[in-house]
Amino acid sequence: LEHVSRIDRILTAPGGSLLLAGRSGVGRHTAIELVAHMHRYTTISPKISRSYKLKQFHADLKAAMQVAGIDGENALLLMDDHQFVQPTFLQLINSLLSAGEVPGLYAA
């Protein structure tokens, strides 16, 4: 319950972002999903496959940004460690969190 309240406080703060680290199976994902459901956030999590490359990741980021920016919904981009199949993915998420944009995402 304490973790849920911390997650709630952080995610409901303006510009709130969160990185949770720890052992597998301790309930991080469940706690985040619970808070997202409580606040009616749209949860977005990329579906990774063997052929998942940078192009698909860009498409997923565009979709997430559209939900949050254009559609005006509260959105939660949820990514687990196994979803960062390329180091570039982490760099793009870092840019999104630090600057609020992803360089070259909408380039032709």
N, C-alpha and C positions, 0 to 999 in steps of 0.2 A: 504494500500500500504506500509505503514511503517513496518507493521508486516511481510509482504512478503519479504521485503528487509533484515530485520534482520534474518529471517529464512534462506534466501539465503546465507547470509554471514556466518552464523554458519555452515550450512550443507556443504558448499563448502570448508570450511577450512579442512586441513588434520586432520583426526580423529574426525571430528565434530560430536557431539551428542547433543541432545536437549530434554529437558523436558518442555512441555507446560502445565500449569495448569490454570484453570479458569472455569467459568460457561459454562454450556452446550449451544450449539447453537451460539457461537460467531465467528465461522469460522476457528478454529485452524486446523481442519482436511482438510478443503478446501485449506487453505493457504499452508499447507505442500504438498498436492497433486499437487498444481500448481507449486511449486518450483521443485518437483520431475519430473514433466512433462517437465518443461523448460530445465532441465539438462539431460533429458532422463535416469533418475534413474529407476531401477526396484523397485517397491513398493511391499513389502511383509508384509502381515498382517494375523496372524493366524485366522482361521475360528473356532469360539468357538461354541460348542454344549453342551448338557447336559452330554454327556459321555466323554467330553474332559478332559483328565488326563495328568499326567506328561509325559507319554510315547509319546503321540501325540505332546506335547509341545517340547520335545526333537527332534522329527522328523521335526517339523517346524523350529527349530533353526538350525538343520543340513542343511536343504534345504536353509535357508537364508545364512548360512556361505558358502555353496557350490557356490551359485550365486556370492557372493562377493569375495571369495577367489580363488576357482578353476576356475570358469568361467570368472573371472576378470571383472565382470560388476559392475558398481556403483549401490549399493543397499541401500534401505531405509527400515528398519524394523520399521513398524508403529504399535504401540500398544496403545489401549485405556484402561482406567481404568477397564472397565468391562471384559477385557480379562485376567486380573490377577486373575483367579478364585482360585488359591492356592498361599499362601505366598511364596512357593518355586520358583514360576515363577519370582517374583521380585528379589529374591536372584540370580537367574541364569542370569537375564538381568544385574544386578549390576556387577556380575563377568565379563560378556562379555564387559561391558563398561569400567571397571577399569583395567582389566588385559588382555583383548583381547582374552580370552578363557573361555570356560565353563568347569569346572572340572567334569570329569566323563562322558562327553557327548559321547565320542567314546569308552567308556569302553565296554567290552564284556558282 
